[in-house]
Every structure is written in C-alpha cells, then in structure tokens.
C-alpha cells in the first residue's frame, strides 16, 4: 500500500470519527450514560494520534459500516428528542 492509499484510509477513518463527535451535544441531550459520553473523549484522544495509525481497507470499511449503523440507530431517539424539545417550547 502506498502513502496515498494510507492517507486516503486515514481520511476516511477521520471522517467517521468526526461524524460521531459532531453529534456530541445531541447525544448529551439524550441523557445517555456518562460512560458513553466518556467514550467520546477517548475518540478525541484517538484522533490526535491518527498520523501514527496503520489501518487496512477492511478495517476502515468495517468502521464506516459501524458508523452508518450507529447513525441509523440514533435517528429515532434524536428525532424524538427534537420533537419533545419543540413541544416544550410550544407549551411555554
């Protein structure tokens, strides 16, 4: 694998991690356990070491799939939280 391919894999991996971290505020509103929120901090630390990480195409594809599944699982809870927030605002 050449350096361009390795860089491409790192970019794809970084994109998955950033996608999850962008949801941090929304996830906190879902009142998830503190352990899960702490895991987001681990992800942040992991991202700072991205240049040193060696990953394969299969590993990145698996992470992309897991990220997609995670986002799919969050659709309903996040939509419900948004709906609840809107209802609360109307009641005020």
N, CA and C of each residue as an Amber inpcrd file, in Angstrom:
protein
   276
   0.8580000  -1.1780000   0.0000000   0.0000000   0.0000000   0.0000000
   0.9010000   1.2370000   0.0000000   0.6190000   2.1520000  -0.9250000
   1.4490000   3.3480000  -0.9900000   0.9400000   4.4270000  -0.0340000
   1.7040000   5.4990000   0.0810000   1.3710000   6.5490000   1.0500000
   0.0570000   7.2450000   0.7060000  -0.2750000   7.3580000  -0.5680000
  -1.5470000   7.9790000  -0.9640000  -2.7240000   7.1240000  -0.4780000
  -2.6200000   5.8170000  -0.6360000  -3.6860000   4.9140000  -0.1810000
  -3.8220000   4.9580000   1.3490000  -2.6860000   4.9760000   2.0520000
  -2.7300000   5.0510000   3.5170000  -3.3690000   6.3660000   3.9620000
  -3.0170000   7.4590000   3.2820000  -3.6010000   8.7570000   3.6160000
  -5.1070000   8.7450000   3.3620000  -5.5310000   8.1280000   2.2830000
  -6.9550000   8.0300000   1.9710000  -7.6990000   7.2530000   3.0620000
  -7.1040000   6.1690000   3.5340000  -7.7290000   5.3930000   4.6160000
  -7.8370000   6.2230000   5.8900000  -6.7930000   6.9690000   6.2100000
  -6.8270000   7.8250000   7.3990000  -7.9090000   8.8970000   7.2820000
  -8.0530000   9.4480000   6.0920000  -9.0880000  10.4700000   5.8780000
 -10.4720000   9.8650000   6.0790000 -10.6920000   8.6850000   5.5460000
 -11.9900000   8.0190000   5.7190000 -12.2570000   7.7000000   7.1840000
 -11.2340000   7.2220000   7.8810000 -11.3730000   6.9270000   9.3090000
 -11.6550000   8.2040000  10.0880000 -10.9250000   9.2480000   9.8070000
 -11.1100000  10.5370000  10.4700000 -12.5280000  11.0610000  10.2380000
 -13.0420000  10.8840000   9.0260000 -14.3950000  11.3230000   8.7090000
 -15.4280000  10.6100000   9.5880000 -15.2530000   9.3230000   9.8020000
 -16.1660000   8.5730000  10.6710000 -16.1310000   9.1310000  12.0950000
 -14.9320000   9.3280000  12.6070000 -14.7900000   9.8110000  13.9780000
 -15.3560000  11.2210000  14.1290000 -15.0830000  12.0870000  13.1610000
 -15.6170000  13.4440000  13.2350000 -17.1420000  13.4480000  13.1710000
 -17.7020000  12.5710000  12.3660000 -19.1540000  12.4730000  12.2570000
 -19.7740000  12.1440000  13.6140000 -19.1840000  11.2070000  14.3130000
 -19.6920000  10.8360000  15.6370000 -19.5030000  11.9800000  16.6220000
 -18.3370000  12.6000000  16.6090000 -18.0660000  13.6810000  17.5630000
 -18.9350000  14.9090000  17.3170000 -19.3310000  15.1290000  16.0710000
 -20.2200000  16.2520000  15.7770000 -21.5830000  16.0970000  16.4600000
 -21.9180000  14.8880000  16.8170000 -23.1990000  14.6140000  17.4700000
 -23.1240000  14.7160000  18.9930000 -21.9770000  15.0580000  19.5210000
 -21.7780000  15.0330000  20.9740000 -22.8500000  15.8010000  21.7330000
 -23.1350000  17.0260000  21.3360000 -24.1360000  17.8170000  22.0600000
 -25.5170000  17.1740000  21.9850000 -25.8610000  16.6530000  20.8290000
 -27.1570000  15.9910000  20.6890000 -27.2180000  14.7260000  21.5500000
 -26.1180000  13.9980000  21.5920000 -26.0860000  12.7720000  22.3920000
 -26.2140000  13.0840000  23.8810000 -25.6190000  14.1810000  24.3170000
 -25.7430000  14.5650000  25.7220000 -27.1910000  14.8750000  26.0790000
 -27.9430000  15.4190000  25.1410000 -29.3520000  15.7340000  25.3770000
 -30.1980000  14.4780000  25.5110000 -29.7190000  13.3650000  25.0070000
 -30.4630000  12.1090000  25.0980000 -30.3190000  11.4620000  26.4710000
 -29.5770000  12.1080000  27.3470000 -29.3770000  11.6040000  28.7000000
 -28.7870000  10.1990000  28.6910000 -27.7710000  10.0300000  27.8700000
 -27.0800000   8.7480000  27.8150000 -26.1950000   8.6030000  29.0400000
 -25.7860000   7.3940000  29.2950000 -24.9460000   7.1670000  30.4610000
 -23.6420000   7.9410000  30.3300000 -23.0620000   8.2920000  31.4490000
 -21.7970000   9.0280000  31.4750000 -20.6860000   8.2200000  30.8200000
 -20.7790000   6.8900000  30.8670000 -19.7460000   6.0590000  30.2440000
 -19.6620000   6.3220000  28.7430000 -20.8180000   6.4750000  28.1210000
 -20.8230000   6.7120000  26.6820000 -20.2070000   8.0700000  26.3620000
 -20.5630000   9.0730000  27.1210000 -20.0120000  10.4090000  26.9080000
 -18.4920000  10.3720000  27.1210000 -18.0520000   9.5960000  28.0960000
 -16.6110000   9.4590000  28.3400000 -15.9190000   8.8120000  27.1390000
 -16.6060000   7.9120000  26.4630000 -16.0320000   7.2660000  25.2790000
 -15.7830000   8.2830000  24.1640000 -16.5930000   9.3140000  24.1120000
 -16.3620000  10.3620000  23.1170000 -15.0320000  11.0680000  23.3750000
 -14.6810000  11.2030000  24.6470000 -13.3820000  11.7960000  24.9870000
 -12.2410000  10.8990000  24.5150000 -12.4420000   9.5990000  24.6110000
 -11.4300000   8.6530000  24.1220000 -11.2620000   8.8210000  22.6100000
 -12.3830000   8.9850000  21.8990000 -12.3140000   9.2110000  20.4550000
 -11.5110000  10.4630000  20.1220000 -11.7230000  11.5100000  20.8990000
 -10.9850000  12.7540000  20.6650000  -9.4840000  12.5150000  20.8150000
  -9.1050000  11.7720000  21.8310000  -7.6930000  11.4540000  22.0380000
  -7.1370000  10.5960000  20.9190000  -7.9540000   9.6620000  20.4610000
  -7.5630000   8.7800000  19.3690000  -7.2880000   9.5860000  18.1030000
  -8.1120000  10.5860000  17.8530000  -7.9610000  11.3910000  16.6450000
  -6.6460000  12.1570000  16.6300000  -6.1440000  12.4920000  17.7950000
  -4.8790000  13.2350000  17.8430000  -3.6910000  12.3570000  17.4460000
  -3.9020000  11.0440000  17.4050000  -2.8280000  10.1030000  17.0660000
  -3.0020000   9.4860000  15.6850000  -3.8760000  10.0410000  14.8830000
  -4.2310000   9.4610000  13.5890000  -3.0360000   9.2420000  12.6640000
  -2.0730000  10.1350000  12.6800000  -0.9440000  10.0170000  11.7560000
  -0.1200000   8.7520000  12.0050000  -0.1590000   8.2320000  13.2090000
   0.6520000   7.0650000  13.5720000  -0.0840000   5.7440000  13.3600000
  -1.3560000   5.8160000  13.0460000  -2.1870000   4.6170000  12.9730000
  -2.0960000   3.9760000  11.5940000  -1.9050000   2.6730000  11.5870000
  -1.9140000   1.9010000  10.3530000  -3.2120000   1.1010000  10.3050000
  -4.0240000   1.3310000   9.2910000  -5.2760000   0.5990000   9.1510000
  -5.3680000   0.0070000   7.7540000  -6.1330000  -1.0490000   7.6490000
  -6.3350000  -1.6940000   6.3570000  -7.6670000  -1.2440000   5.7660000
  -7.8480000  -1.5260000   4.5100000  -9.1030000  -1.2240000   3.8240000
 -10.2740000  -1.9150000   4.5300000 -10.0880000  -3.1740000   4.9020000
 -11.1500000  -3.9230000   5.5840000 -11.5290000  -3.2760000   6.9190000
 -10.5330000  -2.8410000   7.6690000 -10.8040000  -2.2090000   8.9620000
 -11.5730000  -0.9030000   8.7880000 -11.1690000  -0.0990000   7.8210000
 -11.8540000   1.1680000   7.5850000 -13.2790000   0.9140000   7.0940000
 -13.4430000  -0.0510000   6.2090000 -14.7900000  -0.3870000   5.7160000
 -15.6800000  -0.8340000   6.8770000 -15.1310000  -1.6170000   7.8000000
 -15.8950000  -2.0750000   8.9690000 -16.2770000  -0.8980000   9.8660000
 -15.3620000   0.0500000  10.0450000 -15.6400000   1.2340000  10.8620000
 -16.6830000   2.1140000  10.1810000 -16.5830000   2.2460000   8.8620000
 -17.5920000   3.0250000   8.1260000 -18.9700000   2.3860000   8.2670000
 -19.0270000   1.0800000   8.1740000 -20.2950000   0.3720000   8.3360000
 -20.8550000   0.5480000   9.7460000 -19.9860000   0.4260000  10.7370000
 -20.4200000   0.5980000  12.1320000 -20.8970000   2.0280000  12.3770000
 -20.2250000   2.9980000  11.7760000 -20.6450000   4.3940000  11.9180000
 -22.0140000   4.5870000  11.2940000 -22.2240000   4.0280000  10.1270000
 -23.5320000   4.1100000   9.4730000 -24.6250000   3.4740000  10.3150000
 -24.3330000   2.3160000  10.8930000 -25.3060000   1.6430000  11.7690000
 -25.6010000   2.4850000  13.0040000 -24.5640000   3.0670000  13.5750000
 -24.7220000   3.9130000  14.7540000 -25.6320000   5.1010000  14.4420000
 -25.3760000   5.7570000  13.3130000 -26.2040000   6.8980000  12.9190000
 -27.6490000   6.4770000  12.6740000 -27.8270000   5.3120000  12.0730000
 -29.1840000   4.8070000  11.8290000 -29.9060000   4.5560000  13.1550000
 -29.2040000   3.9810000  14.1130000 -29.7930000   3.7180000  15.4310000
 -30.1700000   5.0060000  16.1600000 -29.4680000   6.0780000  15.8860000
 -29.7280000   7.3510000  16.5680000 -30.8540000   8.1600000  15.9470000
 -31.2620000   7.8170000  14.7460000 -32.2900000   8.6080000  14.0610000
 -33.5440000   8.7760000  14.9060000 -34.0910000   7.6860000  15.3830000
 -35.3380000   7.7550000  16.1520000 -35.1520000   8.4990000  17.4730000
 -34.1620000   8.1530000  18.2960000 -34.0060000   8.8890000  19.5600000
 -33.7550000  10.3810000  19.3570000 -32.9480000  10.7410000  18.3540000
 -32.6790000  12.1590000  18.1130000 -33.9170000  12.8780000  17.5900000
 -34.6830000  12.2150000  16.7410000 -35.9240000  12.8140000  16.2350000
 -36.9160000  12.9970000  17.3730000 -37.0050000  12.0130000  18.2570000
 -37.9170000  12.1080000  19.4010000 -37.4940000  13.2360000  20.3360000
 -36.1970000  13.3700000  20.5760000 -35.7020000  14.4350000  21.4520000
 -36.0250000  15.7980000  20.8490000 -35.8730000  15.9150000  19.5440000
 -36.1850000  17.1860000  18.8720000 -37.6810000  17.4770000  18.9600000
 -38.4910000  16.4590000  18.7780000 -39.9390000  16.6210000  18.8810000
 -40.3370000  17.0470000  20.2930000 -39.7390000  16.4160000  21.2860000
 -40.0230000  16.7750000  22.6850000 -39.6080000  18.2140000  22.9720000
 -38.4870000  18.6260000  22.4220000 -37.9950000  19.9850000  22.6250000
 -38.9580000  21.0030000  22.0060000 -39.4410000  20.6960000  20.8230000
 -40.3900000  21.5930000  20.1550000 -41.6950000  21.6790000  20.9440000
 -42.1670000  20.5710000  21.4610000 -43.3970000  20.5500000  22.2500000
 -43.2160000  21.3890000  23.5120000 -42.0740000  21.2640000  24.1710000
 -41.8020000  22.0410000  25.3630000 -41.8100000  23.5380000  25.0560000
 -41.2090000  23.9160000  23.9170000 -41.1570000  25.3260000  23.5270000
 -42.5710000  25.8490000  23.2700000 -43.4490000  25.0430000  22.6780000
 -44.8250000  25.4830000  22.4320000 -45.6060000  25.6570000  23.7140000
 -45.3030000  24.8210000  24.6890000 -46.0140000  24.8900000  25.9590000
 -45.6240000  26.1200000  26.7600000 -44.4650000  26.6510000  26.4960000
 -44.0200000  27.8290000  27.2460000 -44.7460000  28.9870000  26.7130000
